[in-house]
Amino acid sequence: MTHCLRRCALGFTLAAALALAVPPGLGDAGPPAPQGEDAGDRKDVHLPNGKLQTDEILKAEREQNIKDAARLVELSQQLQQDLEKYDYTVLSMSTVRKTEDIEKLVKKIRTRLRHE
């Protein structure tokens, strides 16, 4: 049993030593960063109608943010009405679901605004 433990300990020690011995950058398998004209081409992609792709994406995101904000206002008003309607000790499951829907909607809007 101790012979097996010694072999495992030796294996882990060798693996750790090899991991530390590899120079930084050799273990990275990612693609090289674009340089020259290729770097600028990614930002200036034109659609068949001649408009910039990034401009169209931003416009679509803005429209979706406006729709989601309107839905957010609607849900928050419904939540307020539900909270006023029910007793302080009783809440319906639909009220709890509305709060979850509000959280999801806010997260979507925040993600779009941060471009994550």
C-alpha positions as a printed Julia matrix, in Angstrom:
116×3 Matrix{Float64}:
   0.0    0.0     0.0
   2.75   2.46    0.88
   4.57   1.51   -2.33
   1.5    2.64   -4.33
   1.26   5.89   -2.35
   4.93   6.61   -2.99
   4.47   6.1    -6.74
   1.42   8.41   -6.78
   3.27  11.06   -4.79
   6.23  10.79   -7.15
   3.89  11.1   -10.16
   2.18  14.19   -8.77
   5.54  15.76   -7.93
   6.82  15.18  -11.47
   3.61  16.55  -12.99
   3.82  19.69  -10.85
   7.49  20.18  -11.71
   6.76  19.84  -15.44
   3.85  22.27  -15.2
   6.08  24.85  -13.55
   8.93  24.24  -16.0
   6.86  25.1   -19.11
   7.59  28.71  -20.17
   4.58  31.05  -20.17
   2.79  31.23  -23.49
   3.69  27.72  -24.69
   0.61  26.18  -23.13
  -1.75  28.63  -24.81
  -3.58  26.96  -27.68
  -5.66  29.96  -28.71
  -5.54  31.43  -32.19
  -3.07  34.23  -32.82
  -4.35  37.76  -32.5
  -5.33  39.36  -35.83
  -2.94  41.96  -37.15
  -2.89  44.4   -40.03
  -5.9   44.68  -42.3
  -7.66  41.61  -40.85
  -8.08  43.32  -37.47
  -9.97  46.25  -38.99
 -12.11  44.12  -41.3
 -13.93  42.48  -38.42
 -15.34  45.8   -37.24
 -16.29  47.1   -40.69
 -18.44  44.21  -41.93
 -21.06  45.5   -44.32
 -24.41  43.81  -44.88
 -25.81  43.26  -48.4
 -27.88  46.45  -48.04
 -24.66  48.45  -47.48
 -25.15  49.18  -43.78
 -22.61  48.3   -41.11
 -23.36  45.09  -39.26
 -22.44  46.58  -35.87
 -24.84  49.5   -36.41
 -27.68  47.11  -37.24
 -26.93  44.96  -34.2
 -26.93  48.02  -31.94
 -30.24  49.23  -33.41
 -31.83  45.82  -32.89
 -30.55  45.66  -29.31
 -31.9   49.16  -28.62
 -35.35  48.22  -29.92
 -35.34  45.04  -27.83
 -34.26  47.03  -24.75
 -37.17  49.41  -25.26
 -39.63  46.51  -25.57
 -38.16  44.79  -22.51
 -38.29  48.02  -20.5
 -41.98  48.43  -21.36
 -42.59  44.83  -20.29
 -40.63  45.52  -17.11
 -42.86  48.49  -16.26
 -45.94  46.37  -16.92
 -44.72  43.55  -14.68
 -43.73  45.92  -11.89
 -47.18  47.55  -11.94
 -48.83  44.12  -11.79
 -46.54  43.19   -8.91
 -47.49  46.36   -7.05
 -51.19  45.63   -7.54
 -50.74  42.04   -6.33
 -48.86  43.18   -3.24
 -51.58  45.7    -2.43
 -54.35  43.19   -3.05
 -53.11  40.32   -0.89
 -52.69  40.22    2.87
 -49.19  40.7     4.27
 -49.01  37.02    5.25
 -50.3   35.54    1.97
 -48.77  35.75   -1.51
 -49.78  33.88   -4.62
 -47.33  31.85   -6.65
 -47.99  34.1    -9.63
 -46.67  37.03   -7.62
 -43.47  35.15   -6.86
 -43.17  34.2   -10.55
 -43.55  37.85  -11.51
 -40.59  38.77   -9.36
 -38.56  36.02  -11.07
 -39.65  37.3   -14.49
 -38.62  40.82  -13.49
 -35.18  39.57  -12.45
 -34.69  37.69  -15.74
 -35.79  40.71  -17.76
 -33.45  43.05  -15.9
 -30.58  40.61  -16.43
 -31.27  40.48  -20.18
 -31.31  44.26  -20.44
 -28.13  44.59  -18.38
 -26.35  41.98  -20.51
 -27.3   43.78  -23.72
 -26.19  47.14  -22.35
 -22.82  45.76  -21.31
 -22.43  43.82  -24.6
 -21.48  40.61  -22.8
